[in-house]
Every structure is written in structure tokens, then in C-alpha cells.
């Protein structure tokens, strides 16, 4: 065995609890500060709220949930359409009475007292729907009633996006279990994952695999064989475009073919849904757990909620649901038309609804046992593996499975991974640790927490002894423990250090197989990341190695009415790699000016950088690609590390180029487009590059395109950001189509 010494499991768990607590506190404080310091209108512009709504009605949704139907207030809107907003299906939200005027200083606790929490289940142009959790107390039912009456009385409600605390709670729960677990209870897999035992040797890897998809390349087949035969753990390293999902589908099917039950997890719903879509074509018995609001429409037919409605017990369940709808309707009736006459009558109806929901859930629970127990493959998010649906299936949930497969493991917090792993027998982790790690908002704070805790244990051994004997101090149910000092170096300072990273450090490449043929990028786009990050091992498949934008031939687009056409052969479409170098100081960066907008004053953008001249260069290049080259805007993505630059780009591009995709580098991970334009933003005399210094962020940016990558930035500034950036600038100067823009033409155009 190579790498660091074995990990003290209890100390590791204590460290994670410290870091998770700081992260949650940071998220909650950030939400409270944002809400308390801005008007509803400013929060809406920032994409975290929708204002001027009324409760148009409610109904009973999947799982017996109450679904609020929120519509725009006709008295304040010029049309029936909802105001522009940044919400997405699956967002956790608070619906509450909207304060009048420009009131700002609102305490979250005051809002929550008279509001309800829920999940956005549907977004339409004229209405949105929110599934509300009303199981915990009668107060939730009362609050819904208050919101309905508030809307009926010419009042308005608004909707706020919140931090999702459920995930944090499940991670903390599993870490507490690890912290208190005696060593005698450690599973063989746990011992390997913490370095207390060496990984077992794979069984003889004779070629006994009957390939379900014989088109897999040699590195993909090697990874599948290795993962099939590894006794406890296998890592599949999938660089960009190398067919990691394709490989995992084959692996899962091979496990099923061998009679094994598989639990498939990922850190996000989209990562899980992608696997569901691919597996669906193979008719494998599978079920997708999770809130239907968070699932892609294409996978809903495999979801537990939908299958529960179509099972043998569905008719009885529907009867209970009809009774619930009837009682909800009674609540909405006015007194003179048979509605409840007083609070006592309403309270009685709330009681009936709670009893009906209890019966509804019991009947659904029986369906869950049948459906989950009969599925060879169960798919869910990592934190979803700790939900009630698996527990209802019996035998403690994940212990029923022979193997756990975790996709995008390098983007998952390690504590998330332990939710399905606690009683697992074998795990396969797939990901790319050379792309961005999971997003952590409280990075500096968590480092400080860990460092201070480590210092305290070194200087106060008696406290460590007391903690070990159970006298540790608690805060909100989480140990604030000096035991973090005994955790291995690196693991104790940040949540960004993933299980994938730690296992590579612990056991080395003996537990890993890398996919080496990539099917996304032109060879010249691929070359730099391959040589600098992937040991020069990536090979461009013949089908993509030389393809260019000018090779695209569009069929007729029935929806838009666009006729069949081919992309023109111009400079911008025949070059796979373009570098527009703004060196010379004529394209300077700026900090989002706090005087420009209320959002900036309140730090909704923070101190984000932007570069308006560079944004105009992006627009100029897009114009050339679309208007001269004939490339469709839907095939173009513009990415940048800075949110303030993103806002500038949106102002310049969205109206004239509908369908163009704009995003942060971090948010575009896992995506691809025919043409990608990267705006680096940084241009200053100090050589300060900020976010660009993170090579994993640049790796994401430069590996998104298929046929064309255009980089716009100041080489003089960027090359001073470190050896990696210096090497990249030298590579672009030698291998890209190099251009030097004239600032005067940009000034004239803008």
C-alpha cells in the first residue's frame, strides 16, 4: 500500500462534522443576509425570488403532497405572464406574504412563521407550482390557508429560493454514525476505504465478458473488466469526452447479468437521470427514486412516484387522494356555501387531512416495498440514498445491494458518498479529479475552523481526553470537537478534498483505470489538456479528430422554419483553435461598480470582475459566426469565470441571438457545444489572475467544445499567473490562430 497512513475513522468523522456545520451555517447566513438586505424586486433581478404572485389554487400532487398554484397578480402586471426569474424545477423555496413598499430588513424567522417551505414542481409562462411539505405540523396547513386568504384580499405573496438543509442533515447523520461506531463494526469495505486494510487483488481478469455493447474501445473494456473483478473498490477515471457514462452503463448491465443488485448514485439529479435514460433502452428492471419535480421528464416513467400510481394498489390510493382533494376543496368554500364556519371547523378538517395523508403514505409504503424490492437497479442521488424510500424497502435499505456505483464522484462531498456506502460491500467510483471539485461556499471559513480546532487539541490534551470519553461540547447537535487534529493532513482542511482524491492518495493508481479515447474534441483543442493534465494519454477518435464548424450541414428546422443550410467556409469556421489576445492594456478589467445597481450594493455579485471591452469582442465573434458563417446560435456557448461578466454578456447577446448559451465555467461542467468562446476577463498591470489560477477550472473551460474553441484574454496578465498559465499562453501563441484586436473599432461599435 502506498500513500498516507491509515485514517482514524472517528477523528475523520469529527472533522467532517466541523466542516459541514460551518458550510451549513455559511449557506444559512448568506440566505438570511441576502433576504434581509434587499428589496423583493432586487432579489428577483438576482434570480433568487419571484414577486407579485397570488395563490390561484391548490391540489393534491404525487405522494399526497399539497401543490400550490401561484399566478401573477393581474393588478400589478401588464400581461398574464410571470415576471422574469431565475428559478428552476426542483428548487427549494419559501412562499410567504410579500412585504409592502421597499421594506428590506426582514428576519428569515419572521418570514418562515407565516410562510411554507416547498419544492418547485412546474414552471409555466403564466404560473408555477410548488409542492409543500405539510406533514410536520398543523401550522403548515394554517399558513397555506393564510396565504390563500391574503391573496383573496388583494394581498400578494412572493417566493424565495433557500438552501437545501436536508442534504446537510443526512450527511451529518452518517458522519455521527461513523464517529460513534466501534472498530469491531467496521465493514471490510470501510477498512479499505480508510486504509486500515489493503485492497484485495482483482480476481483473474480472463476475458470472460460477453459484451452487451461490443463497440466499447479497449480502455473502456479494460475499465469494465477491472471494476467487475475488483473485490472492494474500483476507480474509473473519465477525462472529458471519453465516454464515462457509456462505460458505466455497460458495467451496470454486466453486474445485473451476473445476478447482482446495483444501487446507482450521483451528486446531482442530472447525473443520475442521464444514466436512467441510457439504461432505459436495455429494458433492465430499474426504479428511479427522488422527488418528481427534480427529475427529467424523460425518466418520470421510471420514477417511484409514477410507478406507485400505476401499481396494483393504485386504485385504492387514488380513492384516498380523491378524499383529500374533497376536504381541501371544503377549506376553500366560503362560509355561506358550506365552507367551515369557524376555526374549530377548520381545525377538524386539518385533522382529517392528516389522517388521510397517513393512510395514503401507508398504502404507498406497501407499493414501495414491492417496487424497490423487485428492481435489479435502483437509482438515486447520494443524499436520496438516505431517504425513507429505501428504508421502507426493508433490510435497512442499501444493505440489500451487492454493489454501489457512484457517478461524478469527483464532484461529490465525501460525506455525501458515505450515505449509501455505510453498509455497502463494494463500490465503483467514476469521475475526473482533474476537473472542478464540489462547490464549497465556506472554504476559507472551514479551513479556519479546522486549523483552530487542530491547534486547540495540540495545546489542550485534557480536552481531547474528555471528548473521547463523551464529554465533547455540542452545538445544534453537531460535535464541535478538537479531535480534528488527528485526521490526516489535507483531509481536515476542506470539503473539496473528495473520496476519489483521498483514495488515489491512499492506494495509488493500482485501484484506478483511465479511459483514454475521447469522442468530443478536435485533436488540436484536446492537445494541451492531454499533455499537461492527462500525461499525454488522450487520443482523439477518428470521427472527431479533424472535424470543423464548416463541416456542419443543417437540416430544415420545422419549428423555426429555417431551411436546410450548410455552415460557410470562413476563417472563423475553418480554425479549431482561435486566440484573440488583448495584451497592451486597451481592454482593462473592472470591478462591478457598487453604484451601478442595488444588486451590486448588496454584494449579490460580490466583488466580481468584468471586462466590457472583452464582452464586445465576444459579441463581435458571435456575430461573425452566426451572420457570416451561418452557425446557429444554439450551437454556441460563451463561458466565463465571473458572474459580473456573465451579466454583461447577457445584456449584449441574449436579445439578438436567442438560443445562445451563456454560463459560468463552473456551471458548464459536464456540458458540450459545437463552438465555445471563453472570456478570461483578467487584464491588469499586477498580473492578478484570481479564479484563473485554478487549473481544474481552466480544464473545464477548454474541454467543452467539439469543433471550435475561441479564447479571449490578455496574455501579458494571464501568463504571470503561474507555470500552468504561462505554458497555456505559449501553447496558444504557437498552435492557435492568433489575433490582435483593435480597441478603436470596439469603441466605435459599442
BELUR-V25948 format. One record per residue. RES is the residue in one letter. SS is DSSP state (helix for helix, strand for strand, loop for the rest). PSI is psi in whole degrees, 0 to 359 (NA if undefined). D_CENTER is the distance of its C-alpha to the mean C-alpha in Angstrom with 2 decimals. Layout:
# BELUR-V25948
res: <RES RES>
ss: <SS SS>
psi: <PSI PSI>
d_center: <D_CENTER D_CENTER>
This chain:
# BELUR-V25948
res: <X X X X X X X X X X X X X X X X X X X X X X X X X X X X X X X X X X X X X X X X X X X X X X X X X X X X X X X X X X X X X X X X X X X X X X X X X X X X X X X X X X X X X X X X X X X X X X X X X X X X X X X X X X X X X X X X X X X X X X X X X X X X X X X X X X X X X X X X X X X X X X X X X X X X X X X X X X X X X X X X X X X X X X X X X X X X X X X X X X X X X X X X X X X X X X X X X X X X X X X X X X X X X X X X X X X X X X X X X X X X X X X X X X X X X X X X X X X X X X X X X X X X X X X X X X X X X X X X X X X X X X X X X X X X X X X X X X X X X X X X X X X X X X X X X X X X X X X X X X X X X X X X X X X X X X X X X X X X X X X X X X X X X X X X X X X X X X X X X X X X X X X X X X X X X X X X X X X X X X X X X X X X X X X X X X X X X X X X X X X X X X X X X X X X X X X X X X X X X X X X X X X X X X X X X X X X X X X X X X X X X X X X X X X X X X X X X X X X X X X X X X X X X X X X X X X X X X X X X X X X X X X X X X X X X X X X X X X X X X X X X X X X X X X X X X X X X X X X X X X X X X X X X X X X X X X X X X X X X X X X X X X X X X X X X X X X X X X X X X X X X X X X X X X X X X X X X X X X X X X X X X X X X X X X X X X X X X X X X X X X X X X X X X X X X X X X X X X X X X X X X X X X X X X X X X X X X X X X X X X X X X X X X X X X X X X X X X X X X X X X X X X X X X X X X X X X X X X X X X X X X X X X X X X X X X X X X X X X X X X X X X X X X X X X X X X X X X X X X X X X X X X X X X X X X X X X X X X X X X X X X X X X X X X X X X X X X X X X X X X X X X X X X X X X X X>
ss: <loop loop loop loop loop loop loop loop helix helix helix helix helix helix helix helix helix helix helix helix helix helix helix helix helix helix helix helix helix helix helix helix helix helix helix helix loop loop loop helix helix helix helix helix helix loop loop loop strand strand strand strand strand strand strand strand strand strand strand strand loop helix helix helix loop strand strand strand strand strand strand strand loop loop loop loop loop loop loop loop loop loop loop loop loop loop loop loop loop loop loop strand strand strand strand strand strand loop loop loop loop loop loop loop loop loop loop helix helix helix helix helix helix loop loop strand strand strand strand strand strand strand strand loop loop loop strand strand strand strand strand strand loop loop loop loop loop helix helix helix helix helix helix helix helix helix helix helix helix helix helix helix loop loop loop loop strand strand strand strand strand loop loop loop helix helix helix helix helix helix helix helix helix helix helix helix helix helix helix helix loop loop helix helix helix loop loop helix helix helix helix helix helix loop loop loop loop loop loop loop loop loop loop loop loop loop loop loop loop loop loop loop loop loop loop loop loop helix helix helix helix helix helix helix helix helix helix helix helix loop loop loop strand strand strand strand strand strand loop loop loop loop loop helix helix helix helix helix helix helix helix helix helix helix helix helix helix loop loop loop loop strand strand strand strand strand loop loop helix helix helix helix helix helix helix helix helix helix helix helix loop loop loop loop loop strand strand strand loop loop loop helix helix helix loop loop helix helix helix helix helix helix strand helix helix helix helix helix helix loop loop loop loop helix helix helix helix helix helix helix helix helix helix helix helix helix helix helix helix helix helix helix loop loop helix helix helix loop loop loop loop loop helix helix helix helix helix helix helix helix helix helix helix helix helix helix helix helix helix helix helix helix helix helix helix helix helix helix helix helix helix helix helix loop loop loop strand strand strand strand strand loop helix helix helix helix loop helix helix helix helix helix loop loop loop loop loop helix helix helix loop loop strand strand strand strand strand loop helix helix helix loop loop helix helix helix helix helix helix helix helix loop loop loop loop loop strand strand strand strand strand loop loop loop loop loop loop loop loop loop loop loop helix helix helix helix helix helix helix helix helix helix helix helix helix helix helix helix helix loop helix helix helix helix helix helix helix helix helix helix helix loop loop strand strand loop loop strand strand loop loop helix helix helix helix helix loop loop loop loop loop loop loop loop loop loop loop loop helix helix helix helix helix helix helix helix helix helix helix helix helix strand strand strand strand loop strand strand loop loop loop loop helix helix helix helix helix helix helix helix helix helix helix loop loop loop loop loop strand strand loop loop loop loop loop loop loop loop helix helix helix loop strand strand loop loop strand loop loop loop loop strand loop loop strand strand loop loop loop loop helix helix helix helix loop loop strand strand strand strand strand loop loop loop loop loop loop loop loop strand strand loop loop loop loop loop loop helix helix helix helix loop loop loop loop loop loop loop strand strand loop helix helix helix helix helix helix helix helix helix helix helix helix helix helix helix helix helix loop loop loop loop helix helix helix strand strand strand strand strand loop loop helix helix helix helix helix helix helix helix helix helix helix loop loop loop loop loop loop loop strand strand strand strand loop helix helix helix loop loop loop loop strand strand strand strand strand strand strand loop loop loop loop loop loop loop loop loop loop helix helix helix helix loop helix helix helix helix helix helix helix helix loop loop strand strand strand strand strand strand strand strand strand loop helix helix helix helix helix helix helix loop helix helix helix helix helix helix helix helix helix helix helix helix helix loop strand strand strand loop loop loop helix helix helix helix helix helix helix loop>
psi: <141 174 197 170 163 154 136 110 314 317 321 313 320 319 313 320 319 311 319 320 316 321 315 315 323 316 315 316 321 317 313 318 319 312 319 341 7 154 159 321 319 320 324 317 330 356 14 10 159 128 173 53 159 153 105 346 183 162 171 124 192 142 16 14 146 126 117 135 113 127 161 146 114 335 339 354 150 348 176 349 147 155 157 142 167 20 155 153 133 350 140 130 163 130 124 167 136 127 151 161 220 29 135 305 83 133 135 324 322 320 316 331 324 16 181 145 149 187 133 120 337 139 122 171 330 352 160 156 140 122 122 139 109 17 336 330 158 335 325 317 316 318 323 316 317 316 320 312 324 316 319 334 30 17 165 156 163 167 129 135 136 165 144 104 343 316 315 317 319 322 317 322 315 328 323 322 316 319 322 359 128 150 330 340 358 134 160 322 316 317 322 317 338 10 14 342 154 149 142 154 137 144 162 123 50 151 73 14 124 105 127 323 96 353 355 142 176 319 327 317 320 319 320 313 313 315 326 321 346 130 320 314 142 138 130 112 113 92 168 132 10 8 41 314 319 317 317 323 314 317 315 316 323 320 314 319 332 10 16 148 137 131 119 126 161 162 341 159 323 324 324 317 326 321 322 314 318 320 333 329 349 5 35 137 110 163 140 117 152 160 127 335 337 1 152 143 328 346 0 328 343 1 152 319 317 316 327 324 340 9 180 327 6 322 316 320 319 324 316 319 321 320 320 317 321 316 323 321 323 322 330 344 140 161 316 350 28 6 166 133 336 180 325 318 318 319 322 320 319 319 317 319 320 319 320 320 323 315 318 312 323 318 320 324 321 320 319 316 317 312 311 318 333 4 132 330 125 131 136 165 165 313 336 336 346 9 175 336 320 326 322 334 349 165 28 14 249 346 346 345 144 330 144 129 124 112 156 40 334 355 9 140 143 322 327 316 330 348 311 346 347 322 21 158 331 148 142 121 131 138 189 102 357 3 187 140 180 149 126 121 333 39 307 321 317 323 316 318 312 318 318 321 321 318 323 324 328 327 357 77 329 323 322 321 316 318 318 330 6 8 17 147 141 150 117 36 357 138 128 86 137 0 352 337 337 355 156 149 137 314 340 358 341 146 349 344 106 168 322 312 312 321 325 318 325 314 354 189 357 339 12 145 138 137 134 346 123 144 20 306 148 147 323 327 322 332 313 308 326 312 326 333 332 30 26 16 346 139 131 129 150 328 343 347 328 11 142 168 324 347 353 131 118 138 171 138 105 320 314 346 6 133 167 142 161 149 136 155 91 175 317 341 353 355 124 337 117 136 113 103 117 19 152 349 3 356 65 148 160 162 138 118 123 341 348 326 159 326 320 321 320 9 29 334 357 215 46 142 153 168 92 324 319 323 323 327 320 313 317 317 320 316 315 315 318 309 326 322 340 11 137 141 331 346 9 138 140 123 152 152 349 130 325 322 324 319 320 316 321 317 326 337 323 319 319 340 69 135 344 143 127 137 163 157 315 319 345 2 135 355 171 156 160 315 133 132 126 119 111 336 312 126 102 162 342 350 26 122 352 235 332 342 342 105 331 327 317 326 317 312 317 356 16 330 155 309 338 128 121 123 130 120 174 106 328 320 311 319 343 3 4 170 319 314 323 317 321 316 319 321 315 320 330 325 347 163 105 130 145 109 155 115 328 325 328 318 319 319 327 NA>
d_center: <33.73 32.53 30.50 30.38 32.25 30.98 28.62 30.01 27.67 28.69 28.32 24.91 23.74 25.46 23.71 20.26 21.39 22.58 19.40 17.20 19.81 19.81 16.06 16.29 19.48 18.02 15.32 18.11 20.60 18.50 18.10 21.80 22.96 21.21 22.62 25.98 26.66 26.09 27.57 25.69 26.28 24.71 21.58 21.40 21.90 19.00 16.73 16.36 19.32 21.56 25.25 28.56 27.66 29.97 29.54 30.95 30.93 29.18 29.11 28.15 24.95 23.55 24.04 26.65 24.27 25.85 24.32 25.30 26.04 25.73 27.74 28.80 31.99 34.77 36.84 34.56 33.09 35.00 33.33 31.60 28.21 25.54 25.03 22.35 19.02 15.37 14.17 12.04 12.78 11.18 11.23 13.33 16.52 20.08 22.98 26.11 29.39 29.16 31.47 34.24 34.97 32.99 32.46 29.88 30.42 28.79 27.90 24.77 27.08 29.48 26.92 25.57 29.16 29.78 26.34 24.08 20.44 18.59 15.70 15.92 17.12 18.66 19.04 22.42 24.50 26.87 24.98 21.76 21.52 20.12 20.45 21.99 22.42 26.22 27.01 27.38 30.29 32.78 31.68 28.57 31.04 33.31 30.62 29.79 33.51 33.79 31.11 32.96 36.27 34.93 33.88 37.24 39.04 37.76 35.01 31.42 28.09 24.81 21.17 18.90 15.16 14.76 12.83 11.92 14.68 14.76 12.22 14.35 17.46 16.80 16.07 19.20 21.18 20.73 21.54 24.65 25.66 25.54 27.40 30.23 30.52 33.90 33.99 36.01 33.07 30.73 29.88 30.79 27.14 26.48 29.50 28.27 24.77 26.53 29.28 32.01 32.87 32.67 30.74 33.19 34.45 33.17 35.82 37.90 35.65 38.31 37.21 37.29 34.15 34.84 32.08 30.50 29.32 32.05 30.44 28.20 29.28 30.91 27.99 25.81 28.75 29.34 25.78 26.19 29.65 28.59 25.76 28.23 30.92 29.16 30.29 27.44 24.63 23.63 21.12 20.38 19.61 18.31 18.66 17.45 19.10 20.87 19.95 17.85 16.72 20.38 21.57 19.49 20.86 24.32 23.83 22.73 25.69 27.98 27.11 27.89 31.06 32.16 31.89 28.86 26.22 22.63 19.52 16.44 13.07 9.58 6.71 4.72 7.35 7.65 8.49 10.94 12.29 13.22 15.32 16.83 17.99 19.59 21.20 22.56 25.13 26.66 27.52 26.31 26.48 22.89 20.99 17.42 16.73 14.55 15.08 16.31 14.82 11.28 12.70 13.84 17.55 18.64 17.69 19.05 22.40 21.10 19.41 21.33 21.94 23.58 25.49 26.78 28.31 30.11 31.44 35.06 34.55 32.82 36.08 36.74 33.20 33.70 36.96 35.37 32.74 35.66 37.36 34.31 34.20 37.93 37.74 34.96 37.28 40.12 38.21 37.94 41.66 43.96 46.73 49.47 47.78 47.26 44.24 44.19 46.96 45.79 43.19 44.73 44.31 40.68 40.06 41.66 39.33 36.27 37.81 38.30 34.72 33.52 35.94 34.86 31.18 32.32 34.25 31.42 29.00 31.79 32.42 28.75 28.67 31.46 29.63 26.58 28.93 30.37 27.28 25.13 28.30 29.28 26.12 26.13 22.37 19.91 16.19 13.57 10.38 11.56 12.26 13.63 16.18 17.72 18.36 21.82 21.61 22.06 24.60 26.58 26.95 29.26 29.87 27.10 24.23 22.77 26.29 27.17 25.18 26.76 23.71 19.98 17.83 14.42 12.53 10.29 12.07 12.29 8.64 9.21 11.51 14.89 15.52 12.67 14.45 17.71 16.98 17.98 20.13 22.66 25.19 24.11 26.80 24.97 21.53 20.25 17.34 16.05 14.28 15.44 16.08 17.49 14.30 12.01 11.31 8.59 8.69 11.73 13.51 16.78 17.53 21.16 21.78 20.62 22.79 25.66 25.32 25.51 28.33 30.32 30.02 31.19 34.10 35.08 35.45 37.50 39.80 40.12 40.61 42.00 38.74 37.04 39.77 39.37 35.62 36.32 38.84 36.45 37.46 34.14 33.24 30.44 28.40 26.53 26.73 25.12 27.46 28.06 29.72 31.53 30.91 27.99 30.69 31.35 27.89 27.81 27.54 24.05 22.31 23.53 22.41 18.62 15.47 14.37 17.00 15.32 17.26 17.36 18.97 21.26 22.57 23.43 25.27 26.91 28.09 27.88 27.51 29.60 26.60 24.68 25.18 23.89 23.54 25.71 26.23 23.77 23.91 22.15 24.01 27.59 29.33 29.91 26.26 25.41 28.34 27.26 23.93 25.81 28.79 27.12 24.08 24.78 28.49 29.62 28.77 26.73 28.89 28.28 29.19 32.34 30.64 28.46 30.46 32.56 31.02 31.06 30.22 33.90 33.68 31.49 33.55 32.18 33.49 34.46 31.66 33.04 30.58 31.32 34.81 34.34 36.90 36.41 36.34 35.85 34.20 37.06 38.13 37.81 36.94 33.30 32.82 34.84 33.16 29.91 29.47 30.52 30.65 31.75 33.04 33.62 35.60 38.57 37.12 37.36 33.63 32.78 29.48 29.50 27.61 26.43 29.66 29.55 32.44 30.68 28.65 27.99 24.26 25.28 27.79 25.28 22.98 20.08 19.89 21.23 23.63 21.68 23.89 24.91 27.61 29.19 31.59 28.91 27.06 30.37 30.59 27.27 28.78 31.98 30.32 28.37 31.70 33.41 30.93 30.95 34.50 36.43 34.41 33.47 29.81 27.73 25.30 22.61 22.87 22.17 19.13 19.69 17.33 18.14 17.00 18.29 17.33 21.06 21.76 19.11 21.11 24.31 23.16 22.16 25.68 27.33 25.65 24.08 27.43 29.31 26.76 24.95 22.15 21.43 17.78 17.09 14.06 13.32 13.41 10.18 8.42 10.64 9.82 10.51 12.51 16.29 19.23 23.01 23.49 21.32 22.77 21.58 22.94 23.40 24.95 26.75 30.53 32.75 35.90 34.42 32.17 29.15 25.95 23.30 19.76 21.49 22.89 19.68 20.46 17.03 15.82 18.88 18.36 15.16 17.21 20.26 18.94 17.31 20.75 22.96 26.32 26.31 24.85 26.34 25.93 27.40 28.29 31.12 32.13 34.46 31.75 29.03 31.42 32.23 28.73 29.55 30.70 27.54 27.57 31.35 31.16 28.67 30.99 33.92 32.24 31.47 35.02 36.47 34.40 32.92 34.89 35.55 36.18 37.38 36.89 39.65 38.50 41.45 40.30 36.89 38.69 40.89 38.11 36.14>
